Amino acid sequence: MSNIVTSSFYPSEKLNILAIGLDVTSLVTSINRAGYNAYSIDYFGDSDVKRLCKESLSINTQIEGKSCGRLEDDFHPEKLLQLFHKMLKIHRIDGVLLSSGLEDFQNILLSIKDHVKFLGNNPSNISKVRDKVHFFKTLKRLKIPHPETAFVEDLLDAKKKAKDIGYPIIIKPEKGFGGIGVRKVSDKKHLTSIFKRYFPIEKRILIQEFIPGQAISASLISTKEKVLTLTVNEQLLGMSNLGQREEFGYCGNIVPLTSSNKLRERCIAMAERVISTYNLIGSNGVDFVVSAEGIPKIVEVNPRFQGTLECVERVLDINLVQAHLDAFNLRTLPKLKIISGSYYTRLILFALMRSKVSDLKIHKETRDIPIPRVIVERGEPLCSVIIEGLSREYSLNRAKNVAKTIYQSLLVIPE
């Protein structure tokens, strides 16, 4: 293991690294495996995160027999910042690693940076790549394929831009994560209904060309000088059989993507160019949609650790946190081994009905495990399942079978 090279740290001691974000299970697991002390601040407060960390603070306090609440109602980025300041009063934190949930909130990232070193992209670079206006203008300048996109602030402008782009369209909030709040709109009447119901107070909204096709991502790692694509991955979205109620809601991934070499190479070239253009460092992800004609188009960049973390680690037999820190501090990239031929599926399960949870840790494939006998509301995240298989289909089917067993173990609670 290599130490973090920076004079502001404590090179003779075991370093205390804080993972912060909505969901941090895979990240704190990787921090531990790299040999560091893991601390965390997250939303869910799952039992495996508590077990893996020296200290773990969460927005959600899980209590037997009580509801875990609703993510959409209870998650506020400012609460993560409050917990961050509480953590600093208790422990020495040497550096911060980001999971999802904060990349669109520069004010919070800057507040964290005022107190603890960011081990990765600085808030300025994160803000630039997450500024959707700047981002899509940059893609256009670079002549990188992307969905036609416009930005609106009211319904009248939305109708005009939607007509210019052509129905069907996608409408989404400027800030968000996991596909929450993304809506497909079929015509002007539908747009009016969706706008008034879901976007009455948004300051800026994205209107985007709808591209029917496959959702994929690239997981990359980079120094200031070089960019390396680790894997290209299949994304799983909107799986109602897993309880996901959002049409484009993130439900997991399959690593690696089953595709032609030509498609994979094209995605790699596009992703590496974007990462290099924005001078991003460490672990980053690029999301695409592949059109029916086989053309990959970039949708967004995630300048932090991604939901594919554990699957990528297992496919390539690497520790992604250590690789990230080496890229950040030593400007070195990992030497990748030949991929074993295995496929890893991560499924995110959502409660099909309001349910009391059984002891899910008996399933060795589960992650993000709530404490036994808490209540998870219908449509809320329940746990994750990660399964290996020698083919995409075998891995996915095995994961679905484990999911079925987990659902059968739940006790449905009247709403």
C-alpha positions, 0 to 999 in steps of 0.5 A: 500500500502506498501512503498519501503523499502530502505534507499536510497529512500524517504519513507515520499514522494510519490515515482517517478517510471520510466517505461522504454522499448519499450511499457509501457502502462500496466506498467505505469497503474499498477504503478499508481494504486499502488499509485506511481508517474509514469514516462516513457520512451518508443518508441511509445509515445501513447496518453494513456501513456502521459495521465497516466504519470507525464512525458513521453519521447518517441523516436517517436513523434506523429504528426497529419497527419504525419507518425509514422515511422517504428519500425524496422528502428527507434527503437534504444536502445541507444535512450532510454538511451539518453531520460533517461539522459534527464529525470534525468535532469528534475525529481527526479527518485527513481527507474526503472522498465523494460518493453521489449526492453532493456533486451539484452543490458547490457551496457545500463542497466549498464548505467541506474544502475549507476544513478538510482536503479533497482527495480528488477533484476540487469543487471548481472542476466539479462545478464546471463539469456539472454546469449543464449549460457549460457542459453541453456547449463544451460537447458541441465545441468538441463535436462529441455526440450528445442529446440536443438540449435546451434550458428553460425557466417557465412553461411558455419557454418549455413549449417553444424549446420542446417544439424546436427539439421535437417530441417526445422529449425528456424533461429533468431538473438541473440538479439531481441524482439516480434518474429521480425526477426525469420524465418522458413527455409525449406532446404539448398537453403532456408537457403542461401536465408534467411541468405543473405537477413536477416543476412548479418552482424549479429555477432552471430545467433541462429539455432534452431530445429523447433517444430510445436506446441502451444506457451505458457508462464508462468508469475511468481513472486519471491523473493530470496527464493521462486518462485510463478507461477501466470498464464500459458498463451496462446501466439498469434503469427503471426496472419496475419488477425491482420496485423502481417507480421512476421511469429512468431511475437507477437500478444498478449495472452489469460490468462489463458491457456486452458489446462490439469492440467498435462501440466500446472503443468509440465510448472510450475515446469520447469519455477520455476526451471529456475527462481530459478536457475538464482536467478531472482526477482520480475516479470518474464516470461518464454516462451515455445513451446508445441510439438505435443506430449504434451511436453513443451520445454523452449524457453527463459526467459523474466527477466522483466514485460511481455505483459501479465501484465494487463490480469494477474492482472485482472484474479487474481485481484492483482496489479502486480507492488505492488506485484513485489516491495513487492517481491523485497523489503520485500521478500513477495509473493502475496496471490492469490485468486481463479481465477474467471473463466474469460478469458482475451484476449489481441490482438495487432493490426497492420495496414493492410494498410497505414492508418490515425487513428481515435479517438480510445479512444472511444473504452473502450477496447483499449490500446496503443492508438495513437493520432487521425489522425496520420498515421500508416504504413502498418504492424506497431503496431496500438493499443491493445485490451483487452477483458474479456469473460467467455470462451476462445472462447468468449473472443477471438471472442469479441476481434476480433469483436472490432478489426474489428470495429477499422479497419473499422474506419481507413482511408486508405492512399496511400503509 
